[in-house]
Amino acid sequence: MSAKTKITSKGQVTIPNEIRKAMNMEEGDYLIFETKSEYEATVKVIKTKPLSSLLGALQSPANSTEFAEIRKTARSYLADHKTNAKKV
């Protein structure tokens, strides 16, 4: 497959849609350009995964009841500190 695109004055190009689809390119991926000769280069796609893809990868050692207690303690602590800060 081949497709033609134009280089802008800033050296930027738009990768044609059919090439992006064929190579499974997505926003955030990296491209590596390797020159083969004066007028030829290869392009490799380096896939990146969004941080959200890691959600749930690690298991929490605490259960939701423990987290609820931690939140309750933290809210109480912060409320006490706000009250004490106003008294000073």
Secondary structure in CASP SS format (residue, H / E / C, confidence):
PFRMAT SS
TARGET T0000
AUTHOR 0000-0000-0000
METHOD secondary structure of the structure
MODEL  1
M C 1.00
S C 1.00
A C 1.00
K C 1.00
T C 1.00
K C 1.00
I C 1.00
T C 1.00
S C 1.00
K C 1.00
G C 1.00
Q C 1.00
V C 1.00
T C 1.00
I C 1.00
P C 1.00
N H 1.00
E H 1.00
I H 1.00
R H 1.00
K H 1.00
A H 1.00
M C 1.00
N C 1.00
M C 1.00
E C 1.00
E C 1.00
G C 1.00
D C 1.00
Y E 1.00
L E 1.00
I E 1.00
F E 1.00
E E 1.00
T E 1.00
K E 1.00
S E 1.00
E C 1.00
Y C 1.00
E E 1.00
A E 1.00
T E 1.00
V E 1.00
K E 1.00
V E 1.00
I E 1.00
K C 1.00
T C 1.00
K C 1.00
P C 1.00
L H 1.00
S H 1.00
S H 1.00
L H 1.00
L C 1.00
G C 1.00
A C 1.00
L C 1.00
Q C 1.00
S C 1.00
P C 1.00
A C 1.00
N C 1.00
S H 1.00
T H 1.00
E H 1.00
F H 1.00
A H 1.00
E H 1.00
I H 1.00
R H 1.00
K H 1.00
T H 1.00
A H 1.00
R H 1.00
S H 1.00
Y H 1.00
L H 1.00
A H 1.00
D H 1.00
H H 1.00
K H 1.00
T H 1.00
N H 1.00
A H 1.00
K H 1.00
K H 1.00
V C 1.00
END
